[in-house]
Amino acid sequence: MKLLTYLAKMKGGGAGQQRSSGYEVFWSWLGSALGIGSCALLSSLFFEPLDATLLIGSFGASAVLVYAAIKSPLAQPRNLVGGHVVSALVGVAAYQGLGHIMWLAAALAVSLAIVAMLITKTLHPPGGATALIAVIGSPEIHQLGFWFALVPAGAGALVLLLIALIVNNLATHRRYPEHWL
């Protein structure tokens, strides 16, 4: 309880950035813990016995956006889900076409994912990491082929979105999403 009292009293900040209130810190923590925890739990129950996963590193960065920067245009549902799916498709294509030249496949996966997200209006910075994971990932990731765009990229993003819709709207002073499209 002392921690929540301390967090509630936090004011100010450095370098032009205002510190978050204890209220915002709590809801951001709760959402990210439940979102990433849900992906990890579902992954361990349903996917890992099949050598698949529902949890990829880029979801950690997505959690920062959809649970702590909920007003950001980059955190909105279209960007979250679309950014991961579009980037995963581009990353898999880059690996399948140029995986024998890893450095080139990696560079094209990320740069073309950015182009594809800009064109589709789904820019989500963690999508760049999703594209890169499709190239540098494990043999299990590579075996998924284009299914990687559905599981883990699409399905995991949908889990994060579902938790964001619940947690961010439970709080009285938070509203998510700002827009759907």
trRosetta pair geometry for C-beta under 8 A, 3 or more apart (Angstrom, degrees):
i j d omega theta_ij theta_ji phi_ij phi_ji
1 4 5.7 -51 -153 36 40 109
1 5 6.4 41 149 -19 68 104
2 5 5.5 -54 -149 37 35 114
2 6 6.2 38 152 -21 67 104
3 6 5.7 -53 -148 36 31 112
3 7 6.2 30 154 -18 65 107
4 7 5.6 -52 -143 39 32 111
4 8 6.2 36 155 -24 64 106
4 22 5.7 109 -166 173 56 134
4 26 6.8 34 -122 -75 97 129
5 8 5.8 -54 -149 33 29 113
5 9 6.7 23 154 -16 61 108
5 22 7.7 -40 -149 -105 2 171
6 9 6.0 -66 -156 36 31 108
6 10 7.2 49 147 -45 64 90
6 22 7.3 135 87 -91 47 129
7 10 5.7 -30 -158 -5 40 117
7 21 7.4 86 148 158 80 47
7 22 2.9 114 116 -113 90 98
7 25 5.1 -113 -168 56 131 143
7 26 7.0 126 114 -44 152 90
8 21 6.5 23 -135 180 48 88
8 22 3.6 -65 -62 28 51 141
8 23 6.8 64 -110 -33 81 76
9 22 7.3 38 10 -30 46 125
10 19 4.8 -101 149 126 110 138
10 20 7.3 26 95 79 131 49
10 21 6.7 171 66 -128 93 36
10 22 6.3 131 19 -50 103 79
10 25 7.8 61 37 -23 144 139
11 19 6.5 151 -177 54 9 115
12 18 7.0 -130 172 -139 14 66
12 19 6.0 26 76 7 48 112
13 16 7.8 -39 105 95 109 18
13 17 4.7 -103 146 98 137 64
13 18 4.6 177 10 -132 137 20
13 19 4.2 176 -74 -33 97 71
14 17 6.5 0 72 50 48 89
20 24 4.1 -114 -175 86 108 127
20 25 5.2 135 107 -55 120 81
20 28 7.2 -9 168 -2 163 143
20 68 7.7 -69 -83 -158 159 96
21 24 4.9 98 53 8 76 98
21 25 7.0 -138 97 -3 41 88
22 25 5.4 -53 -144 38 34 114
22 26 6.2 38 156 -23 67 104
23 26 6.0 -55 -152 32 25 110
23 27 6.7 13 157 -8 62 108
23 171 7.3 124 170 -155 98 124
23 173 6.9 39 140 46 142 128
24 27 6.1 -60 -145 42 31 103
24 28 6.0 31 157 -19 67 112
24 68 7.6 85 164 -142 97 70
24 174 7.9 132 -112 -74 74 119
25 28 5.8 -59 -144 40 26 111
25 29 6.2 27 157 -19 63 109
26 29 5.8 -60 -150 37 27 110
26 30 6.2 24 156 -19 65 108
27 30 5.6 -50 -140 37 33 112
27 31 6.2 33 160 -17 65 107
27 67 7.5 -163 132 -175 71 84
27 167 6.5 151 -168 159 84 98
27 168 7.0 98 165 -108 121 51
27 170 7.8 -177 -130 72 110 95
27 171 4.6 -8 -104 -63 148 146
27 174 6.1 -173 142 -19 163 156
28 31 6.1 -56 -146 38 26 109
28 32 6.3 18 160 -12 62 111
28 67 4.9 116 -149 139 60 90
28 68 4.0 55 -139 -91 129 82
29 32 6.1 -64 -145 42 26 104
29 33 6.0 23 160 -18 66 111
29 67 8.0 162 -20 150 12 130
30 33 6.0 -58 -144 38 25 109
30 34 6.2 16 161 -10 64 112
30 67 8.0 -165 72 -161 56 124
30 167 5.7 -178 111 -152 102 129
31 34 6.0 -64 -145 43 26 104
31 35 5.8 22 161 -19 67 114
31 63 7.6 166 119 -162 89 85
31 66 7.3 -138 150 115 132 81
31 67 3.4 -179 96 -129 125 114
31 68 8.0 -169 65 -44 125 61
31 163 6.2 137 -157 139 73 101
31 164 6.1 61 -164 -105 126 58
31 167 3.9 172 -92 101 88 151
31 168 6.2 38 -93 -53 144 78
32 35 5.7 -54 -134 40 28 110
32 36 5.9 14 172 -3 66 110
32 63 4.3 88 -129 173 94 119
32 64 7.5 37 -100 -71 132 41
32 67 4.4 -160 -53 68 80 163
32 68 7.3 3 -46 -34 123 99
33 36 6.8 -60 -137 46 19 96
33 37 5.6 20 162 -18 59 123
34 37 5.7 -59 -133 45 22 113
34 38 6.0 29 162 -26 62 107
34 163 5.0 177 113 -155 104 130
34 167 6.1 159 51 -60 141 138
35 38 6.0 -54 -149 30 23 109
35 39 6.8 18 154 -12 59 104
35 59 7.9 -158 137 170 105 109
35 63 5.6 168 86 -115 133 100
35 66 7.2 135 -113 89 168 121
35 67 6.4 -140 3 -54 142 130
35 159 6.9 134 -158 127 70 84
35 160 4.6 57 -168 -127 120 68
35 163 4.0 -171 -87 79 78 148
35 164 6.6 34 -87 -49 134 76
35 167 7.7 -94 -44 10 97 143
36 39 5.8 -53 -151 37 36 111
36 40 6.2 34 152 -18 67 108
36 55 7.6 75 -162 -131 74 112
36 59 6.5 142 -108 127 85 114
36 60 6.9 43 -104 -96 134 63
36 63 5.6 -16 -49 -81 107 150
36 160 7.8 31 -65 -100 53 97
37 40 5.7 -58 -145 40 31 110
37 41 6.0 29 158 -19 67 108
38 41 5.8 -53 -140 38 28 109
38 42 6.1 24 162 -13 64 109
38 159 5.3 -165 113 174 117 118
38 163 5.8 -177 13 -59 147 134
39 42 6.1 -58 -143 43 26 106
39 43 6.0 30 156 -24 62 112
39 54 5.2 -152 -167 121 77 99
39 55 4.8 125 136 -88 108 86
39 59 6.1 -72 67 163 176 165
39 152 7.9 74 -165 -163 113 113
39 156 5.1 53 -131 -142 124 93
39 159 5.2 146 -78 93 81 145
39 160 6.9 -1 -50 -56 124 84
40 43 5.6 -56 -147 35 27 116
40 44 6.4 22 158 -16 64 106
40 54 7.8 -159 -80 79 19 96
40 55 5.3 44 -88 -76 62 149
41 44 6.0 -58 -148 37 29 105
41 45 6.2 19 158 -13 65 112
42 45 5.9 -61 -142 42 29 107
42 46 5.8 -23 178 24 68 115
42 47 7.2 48 132 -4 73 108
42 54 5.2 -41 98 64 101 162
42 159 6.6 -141 22 -106 152 153
43 46 7.1 -81 -128 54 15 77
43 47 4.8 -52 -147 48 57 120
43 48 5.8 68 152 -34 78 98
43 53 5.2 20 -152 -160 124 62
43 54 3.7 -145 -80 37 89 92
43 55 4.7 -66 -39 -10 162 101
43 152 7.5 13 -102 -112 114 122
44 47 7.8 -12 -34 49 13 78
44 48 5.4 -8 -121 14 41 134
46 49 7.7 -90 177 29 16 100
46 50 7.8 -17 150 6 54 117
46 54 7.4 43 69 -28 102 132
47 50 5.8 -77 -163 46 42 104
47 52 4.2 -91 -174 91 97 93
47 53 5.5 137 122 -107 132 16
47 54 5.0 153 3 -27 154 91
47 151 6.9 -159 -115 169 132 125
47 152 7.5 77 -170 -83 167 96
48 51 7.4 43 -165 -83 41 18
48 52 7.0 -119 -79 67 29 50
48 53 6.3 43 -81 -94 77 68
51 140 4.8 -140 167 -130 96 121
51 143 7.5 4 124 68 124 142
52 140 6.9 -165 -91 168 39 112
52 144 6.7 99 -119 -88 98 117
52 151 6.2 31 170 127 135 115
52 152 7.3 166 167 -50 91 90
53 56 6.8 118 108 -61 123 72
53 140 7.5 88 -11 119 101 129
53 141 7.9 -32 29 -82 115 85
53 152 5.3 -29 100 -57 74 137
54 151 6.5 -48 -99 -161 75 91
54 152 4.8 162 -136 -124 31 100
54 155 6.0 -75 -135 103 100 114
54 156 5.0 158 175 -80 72 96
54 159 7.1 59 164 -2 122 150
55 59 6.4 -96 -151 34 60 146
55 152 6.5 -102 6 -152 19 149
55 156 6.5 153 -86 -120 36 136
56 59 5.7 114 66 -11 64 100
56 129 7.9 162 137 125 108 102
56 130 6.6 87 109 -113 146 76
56 133 5.4 80 -169 172 128 172
56 152 5.2 150 -23 94 106 138
56 153 7.1 -12 19 -81 145 64
56 156 6.7 161 17 55 90 170
57 60 6.0 -36 -174 10 54 113
57 129 6.2 -105 97 160 97 130
57 133 6.5 171 38 -84 100 130
58 61 5.7 -49 -164 36 54 109
58 62 6.4 59 139 -22 73 102
58 84 7.1 157 108 -114 131 98
58 126 4.1 130 179 177 94 97
58 127 7.1 104 177 -78 146 18
58 128 7.9 173 -123 67 129 51
58 129 3.6 166 -93 91 106 115
58 130 4.5 -95 39 -56 166 74
58 133 6.3 -115 -18 -16 113 134
59 62 5.0 -50 -145 37 43 118
59 63 6.3 55 152 -30 68 96
59 126 7.1 109 -77 171 21 150
59 156 5.6 -84 -85 152 137 127
59 157 7.6 -143 -106 -79 96 60
59 160 6.3 -163 -153 -61 102 139
60 63 5.7 -47 -155 24 31 116
60 64 7.3 36 147 -21 59 96
60 126 7.9 171 63 -122 54 132
61 64 5.6 -43 -159 23 41 115
61 65 7.0 34 148 -12 65 102
61 125 6.6 -100 151 100 134 98
61 126 3.8 168 85 -88 115 109
61 129 6.4 120 21 15 141 147
62 65 5.7 -60 -157 39 39 109
62 66 5.9 10 160 -1 77 113
62 80 6.1 96 -156 -140 116 92
62 84 7.3 -6 -80 -63 145 121
62 124 7.0 23 -107 170 94 121
62 126 4.6 -94 -53 36 79 162
62 157 6.9 -110 -161 -116 165 81
62 160 5.7 31 123 165 125 169
63 66 6.4 -64 -130 49 27 92
63 67 5.5 -9 -180 14 67 121
63 68 7.9 52 137 0 63 99
63 160 6.6 -118 -83 -138 70 123
64 67 7.1 -71 -126 52 11 87
64 68 5.4 -44 -168 40 53 122
64 69 6.5 26 141 5 73 108
65 68 7.2 -50 -84 54 7 77
65 69 5.0 -52 -137 60 49 108
65 70 7.9 119 156 -81 53 38
65 72 5.9 -91 -153 63 91 137
65 74 5.8 -91 -143 108 139 94
65 75 3.8 -166 160 -95 95 96
65 80 7.4 -175 98 -91 126 97
65 124 7.4 -168 69 -153 171 89
65 125 7.7 155 -58 40 139 100
65 126 7.3 -130 2 -11 131 117
66 69 7.9 -13 -36 60 18 70
66 70 6.5 53 -166 -103 36 74
66 75 5.0 168 -83 -164 53 98
66 80 5.9 46 -72 -97 128 139
66 160 5.8 106 60 154 157 107
66 161 7.1 -102 -150 -94 153 51
66 164 4.3 -68 162 -96 113 145
66 168 7.8 -104 164 -44 73 139
66 176 7.5 100 -168 -166 74 148
67 70 7.0 4 -140 -64 9 98
67 164 6.3 -122 -73 -107 70 91
67 167 7.0 1 -124 93 97 136
67 168 7.1 -143 -122 -68 54 103
69 72 4.2 21 143 -13 106 126
69 74 7.6 5 112 68 127 97
69 75 5.4 177 97 -45 84 144
70 75 5.7 -132 -129 120 31 148
70 164 7.3 166 -117 -167 107 110
70 168 5.4 147 -123 -136 153 140
70 174 6.4 58 62 -165 158 108
70 175 7.9 162 129 78 129 41
70 176 4.6 -78 -171 -87 125 119
70 177 7.8 -140 -179 -119 89 49
70 178 7.7 146 143 -34 74 94
71 75 7.4 51 51 51 19 129
71 178 5.8 86 -141 -61 58 131
72 75 4.3 87 66 -1 96 106
72 76 7.7 -139 97 -26 59 75
73 76 6.0 -32 -162 -6 42 117
73 79 6.9 114 145 -39 62 153
73 123 8.0 34 118 71 101 104
73 178 7.6 -76 -94 63 53 141
74 79 5.3 -155 -158 158 39 157
74 83 8.0 45 -163 -56 77 159
74 123 6.1 -65 -113 110 90 87
74 124 5.6 139 -172 -114 83 53
74 125 6.2 23 -175 -7 143 90
75 79 6.7 24 23 75 6 129
75 80 6.7 28 -168 -60 41 105
75 176 7.9 -66 128 -137 114 116
75 177 7.9 -172 114 -129 81 90
76 79 5.0 83 60 15 75 108
76 80 6.9 -147 94 -11 31 93
76 177 5.0 87 -140 -162 78 124
76 178 5.9 -79 -94 46 111 91
76 179 5.9 -6 -142 66 144 72
76 180 7.4 -174 174 -117 109 17
77 80 5.6 -55 -138 36 30 111
77 81 6.1 5 175 3 69 109
77 161 5.6 74 -123 -138 90 127
77 177 5.2 -84 -15 -62 97 154
77 180 5.7 -17 51 -138 128 62
78 81 6.9 -67 -140 49 20 92
78 82 5.1 1 174 2 61 130
78 121 7.1 -3 137 116 133 90
78 122 5.9 -118 147 -110 82 80
78 180 6.6 100 -37 161 100 47
78 181 5.7 92 -57 -124 143 38
79 82 6.3 -54 -111 54 16 101
79 83 5.1 23 177 -27 58 121
79 122 5.4 161 -117 -164 46 53
79 123 6.0 -27 -134 72 109 47
79 124 4.3 141 162 -67 86 99
80 83 6.3 -53 -134 32 8 109
80 84 6.9 -3 161 -8 50 109
80 124 5.8 136 -93 -115 30 149
80 157 5.4 161 147 -169 86 107
80 160 6.6 -140 -180 95 132 118
80 161 5.7 150 102 -77 144 102
80 164 7.9 -149 -86 18 171 158
81 84 6.3 -65 -155 38 27 104
81 85 6.2 15 158 -11 66 114
81 122 7.9 -83 80 -151 57 121
81 154 6.6 50 -163 -142 88 69
81 157 4.6 148 -107 126 59 129
81 158 6.2 53 -108 -70 117 69
81 161 6.2 -13 -54 -45 106 145
82 85 5.9 -62 -140 42 30 105
82 86 5.7 25 166 -15 70 113
82 117 7.5 128 125 -130 94 80
82 120 6.2 -152 170 128 126 124
82 121 7.9 10 114 91 156 59
82 122 3.2 -113 115 -130 119 138
82 124 7.3 141 76 -9 72 124
83 86 6.3 -55 -135 41 21 106
83 87 6.0 16 165 -13 59 117
83 117 5.3 38 -123 -125 78 124
83 122 4.6 -168 -62 146 63 93
83 123 6.3 33 -100 162 117 12
83 124 2.6 -173 43 29 174 116
83 125 7.9 0 -179 16 149 25
83 126 7.1 92 123 67 128 75
83 127 3.6 -118 164 -54 92 134
83 130 7.7 129 133 24 78 140
83 157 8.0 170 62 -126 79 149
84 87 6.0 -65 -144 43 23 108
84 88 6.1 27 159 -24 64 110
84 124 6.7 -46 -37 82 67 143
84 126 7.1 -11 -82 103 90 100
84 127 5.6 -133 -78 -102 39 83
84 130 5.1 152 -141 -74 69 169
84 153 4.4 180 154 -176 101 92
84 154 6.5 172 102 -77 111 43
84 156 7.4 -127 170 74 160 95
84 157 4.4 -172 34 -58 150 141
85 88 5.8 -55 -146 34 27 112
85 89 6.6 28 156 -19 62 104
85 149 5.2 70 -153 -175 68 95
85 150 7.8 42 -123 -80 99 42
85 153 5.7 146 -88 125 47 117
85 154 4.8 48 -88 -82 104 96
85 157 7.2 -104 -37 31 84 150
86 89 5.9 -56 -154 33 30 111
86 90 6.5 24 152 -14 64 108
86 113 6.9 131 119 -151 86 76
86 116 4.9 -173 166 130 115 117
86 117 5.6 148 92 -81 139 69
86 120 5.6 -164 -98 43 154 154
86 122 5.5 128 5 76 142 143
86 127 6.7 9 69 -159 90 139
87 90 5.7 -55 -147 40 34 110
87 91 6.0 35 155 -21 67 108
87 113 3.9 53 -127 -155 82 126
87 116 7.1 169 -80 75 52 122
87 117 6.5 5 -60 -56 94 114
87 124 7.8 -110 -17 65 133 97
87 127 3.5 167 -28 179 149 92
87 128 6.6 -109 -139 -67 141 24
87 130 4.4 95 104 78 124 111
87 131 4.2 -98 179 -49 91 95
87 134 7.9 180 138 -6 74 130
87 153 7.4 -162 73 -149 86 141
88 91 5.6 -55 -143 38 30 112
88 92 6.3 29 158 -19 65 105
88 130 5.2 -61 -66 152 78 115
88 131 6.9 -132 -77 -83 28 54
88 134 5.7 142 -148 -64 58 133
88 148 5.2 -157 -176 118 114 92
88 149 3.9 160 102 -101 121 67
88 153 3.8 -101 -53 -34 151 170
88 154 7.4 -106 33 -34 152 79
89 92 6.0 -55 -147 36 27 108
89 93 6.4 26 155 -17 62 109
89 116 7.8 -143 74 162 105 164
89 146 6.6 32 -121 -141 73 92
89 149 4.8 34 -62 -91 75 142
90 93 5.8 -57 -149 38 30 112
90 94 6.3 31 153 -21 65 107
90 109 6.1 137 126 -151 89 60
90 112 5.0 -168 -168 108 128 102
90 113 4.4 178 75 -82 144 74
90 116 5.2 -162 -59 6 138 152
90 131 5.3 -21 85 -121 102 118
90 134 7.9 139 84 55 55 153
91 94 5.7 -53 -147 35 31 112
91 95 6.4 28 156 -17 65 105
91 109 4.3 58 -116 -159 67 119
91 113 6.4 13 -49 -67 84 128
91 130 6.5 -145 -11 125 149 66
91 131 3.5 -177 -65 -152 108 54
91 132 6.6 -91 -121 -19 127 18
91 133 6.9 29 172 61 161 60
91 134 2.8 116 126 49 119 135
91 135 5.6 -113 -167 -29 91 84
91 148 7.6 -90 85 109 110 139
92 95 5.8 -55 -148 38 32 109
92 96 6.1 26 156 -15 67 109
92 134 4.8 -93 -59 -172 58 133
92 144 7.9 -96 -110 96 126 89
92 145 6.2 85 -165 180 129 43
92 146 5.3 151 120 -91 159 55
92 148 5.4 162 -73 49 124 126
92 149 6.6 -86 -4 -40 138 97
93 96 5.9 -57 -142 41 28 107
93 97 6.0 16 162 -9 64 114
94 97 6.1 -65 -142 45 24 103
94 98 5.9 -42 -178 43 64 106
94 99 7.8 112 125 -62 59 69
94 105 4.7 133 150 -163 93 74
94 106 7.7 144 137 -63 135 17
94 108 4.8 174 -130 94 123 102
94 109 3.8 -142 53 -74 159 83
94 112 6.7 163 -68 44 121 132
94 131 7.2 56 21 -179 138 98
94 134 7.2 101 52 100 99 115
94 135 5.8 -38 98 -81 112 116
95 98 7.3 -86 -123 62 15 63
95 99 4.3 43 -174 -77 63 108
95 105 5.4 84 -95 -179 45 136
95 109 7.0 33 -40 -80 77 132
95 134 5.6 -136 -16 137 131 85
95 135 4.6 -168 -76 -108 99 61
95 142 6.5 -136 154 -120 143 92
96 99 6.4 21 -76 -18 15 116
96 145 7.2 52 -75 -137 128 81
97 105 7.3 162 74 -111 75 98
98 101 5.1 -53 -180 53 91 95
98 104 5.2 -95 165 100 138 105
98 105 4.0 -179 96 -78 97 88
98 108 6.6 70 44 38 151 140
99 102 6.8 20 -168 -89 49 64
99 105 5.3 58 -87 -81 40 166
99 135 6.9 -168 -108 -146 81 75
99 142 7.5 85 -133 -131 154 126
101 104 4.2 9 120 31 114 119
101 105 6.1 141 82 -22 67 89
102 105 5.7 -58 -141 39 30 111
102 106 6.1 30 161 -21 67 107
102 135 7.0 131 -154 164 72 106
102 136 7.3 80 -166 -94 111 80
103 106 5.9 -54 -148 35 28 112
103 107 6.4 25 156 -16 63 108
104 107 5.8 -54 -144 38 31 109
104 108 6.1 22 160 -10 66 111
105 108 6.1 -62 -144 44 25 104
105 109 6.0 33 157 -29 64 109
105 135 4.8 166 128 -140 106 125
106 109 5.8 -52 -144 29 26 114
106 110 6.7 14 163 -8 61 106
106 132 6.0 43 -151 -133 86 83
106 135 4.9 177 -88 113 64 152
106 136 6.2 38 -98 -47 114 105
107 110 6.5 -64 -154 40 26 101
107 111 6.1 9 161 -5 65 117
108 111 6.0 -62 -132 48 30 102
108 112 5.3 18 172 -9 70 117
109 112 6.6 -62 -135 45 15 99
109 113 6.1 20 159 -24 57 113
109 131 4.2 169 157 157 93 101
109 132 5.9 144 101 -83 127 44
109 134 6.3 -171 -153 68 140 105
109 135 4.7 -136 -20 -35 160 131
110 113 5.7 -56 -145 33 26 113
110 114 6.7 29 155 -21 61 102
110 128 4.9 47 -146 -161 91 91
110 131 5.3 158 -86 90 47 126
110 132 5.5 20 -68 -63 103 96
111 114 5.8 -50 -155 30 33 113
111 115 6.8 32 148 -16 63 103
112 115 5.3 -47 -147 36 41 115
112 116 6.1 42 152 -20 69 104
112 131 7.7 177 70 -158 78 150
113 116 5.6 -53 -143 39 32 111
113 117 6.2 32 156 -19 66 105
113 127 5.8 -167 161 137 121 99
113 128 5.8 158 91 -106 130 53
113 130 7.5 168 -154 73 154 87
113 131 3.7 -114 -48 -55 152 154
114 117 5.9 -55 -145 37 28 108
114 118 6.3 29 155 -19 63 107
114 123 7.8 35 -150 -122 64 92
114 128 6.3 20 -64 -90 91 104
115 118 5.8 -58 -151 36 29 111
115 119 6.3 26 154 -17 65 108
116 119 5.8 -54 -144 38 30 110
116 120 6.1 9 162 -1 66 113
117 120 6.1 -66 -138 51 27 97
117 121 8.0 -111 167 63 56 3
117 122 4.9 -104 -146 79 75 77
117 123 4.6 109 142 -92 115 52
117 124 6.6 -134 -147 21 139 66
117 127 5.6 126 -76 90 143 156
118 121 7.6 22 -177 -75 28 39
118 123 6.0 41 -81 -70 56 108
122 127 7.5 98 124 -65 96 162
123 127 7.6 -136 -159 30 37 136
124 127 4.5 95 75 -23 88 110
125 128 6.1 -35 -173 12 52 110
126 129 5.3 -47 -164 35 59 114
126 130 6.5 66 139 -25 75 97
127 130 5.1 -47 -148 32 42 117
127 131 6.5 45 153 -20 68 98
128 131 5.8 -50 -153 33 33 111
128 132 6.5 31 149 -16 63 107
129 132 5.4 -55 -147 39 37 113
129 133 6.2 43 152 -25 68 102
130 133 5.6 -49 -146 31 31 114
130 134 6.8 38 151 -24 60 100
130 153 5.5 88 -162 -117 132 114
131 134 5.8 -51 -159 26 33 115
131 135 7.1 22 149 -10 62 105
132 135 5.8 -62 -158 39 38 107
132 136 5.9 -7 163 15 77 111
133 136 6.6 -71 -125 57 28 81
133 137 4.8 54 171 -63 68 108
133 141 6.7 -114 154 -161 86 156
134 137 6.2 -15 -113 -1 14 123
134 141 6.8 -150 -124 157 40 116
134 148 5.6 129 -113 125 99 155
137 140 7.7 -91 146 69 107 68
137 141 3.0 -42 130 69 138 158
137 142 6.4 175 83 -41 97 73
137 148 8.0 163 38 -128 163 141
138 141 4.9 108 52 3 68 98
138 142 7.2 -131 102 0 42 87
139 142 5.5 -54 -146 40 37 112
139 143 6.2 44 153 -26 68 103
140 143 5.7 -49 -146 31 31 114
140 144 7.2 43 151 -29 58 96
141 144 5.9 -47 -165 16 36 116
141 148 6.3 59 -171 -108 76 127
142 145 7.6 38 167 -64 45 50
144 147 4.5 -117 -180 73 84 98
144 148 4.2 110 105 -60 128 80
144 151 7.5 -134 -150 85 134 76
145 148 6.7 -167 87 -8 24 95
146 149 5.7 -21 -178 10 66 113
147 150 5.5 -57 -163 41 56 106
147 151 6.2 -23 160 48 89 83
148 151 7.5 -86 -131 79 24 43
148 152 7.1 -20 -158 29 61 67
148 153 6.1 58 147 -8 67 112
149 153 5.2 -48 -145 56 34 133
149 154 6.0 44 148 -26 60 109
150 153 7.1 51 21 56 9 85
150 154 4.8 -39 -136 38 37 128
150 155 6.3 46 157 -26 62 97
151 154 6.9 -59 -57 54 43 86
151 155 4.6 10 -98 13 78 133
151 156 7.6 112 -140 -23 55 86
152 155 6.3 -89 -148 58 39 96
152 156 4.5 29 173 -22 85 127
153 156 6.5 -63 -137 39 9 105
153 157 6.4 6 163 -15 54 113
154 157 5.8 -62 -148 37 26 109
154 158 6.4 25 155 -19 64 106
155 158 5.6 -54 -151 34 32 113
155 159 6.7 35 151 -20 64 101
156 159 5.6 -49 -151 31 36 112
156 160 6.6 35 151 -16 66 102
157 160 5.6 -51 -149 38 35 112
157 161 6.3 39 150 -22 65 106
158 161 5.4 -51 -145 37 34 115
158 162 6.3 38 155 -23 66 102
159 162 5.8 -51 -148 33 31 112
159 163 6.6 25 156 -11 63 105
160 163 6.1 -59 -151 41 30 107
160 164 6.1 33 151 -22 66 110
161 164 5.5 -55 -145 37 31 114
161 165 6.3 34 156 -22 65 103
162 165 5.8 -51 -150 31 29 111
162 166 6.7 22 154 -13 62 106
163 166 5.8 -59 -150 40 34 108
163 167 5.8 14 164 -5 72 114
164 167 6.4 -59 -128 47 25 97
164 168 5.3 12 179 -7 65 123
164 176 5.7 -92 156 127 95 147
164 177 8.0 53 126 -68 120 81
165 168 6.8 -49 -117 44 13 101
165 169 6.2 -7 174 2 51 122
165 176 6.6 -136 -105 102 43 99
165 177 7.7 -37 -96 -27 82 82
166 169 6.7 -92 -160 45 15 96
166 170 6.5 22 155 -34 62 107
167 170 5.7 -48 -148 18 32 116
167 171 7.4 28 159 -16 60 98
168 171 6.5 -52 -163 28 34 108
168 174 5.0 -114 -172 135 71 125
168 175 7.3 60 144 170 100 8
168 176 3.6 10 117 20 147 131
169 174 7.0 -123 -85 99 30 89
169 175 6.7 48 -105 -128 78 47
169 176 6.2 -120 -51 47 82 79
171 174 4.0 41 81 23 119 114
175 178 7.4 96 107 -87 95 54
177 180 6.0 121 72 -76 140 54
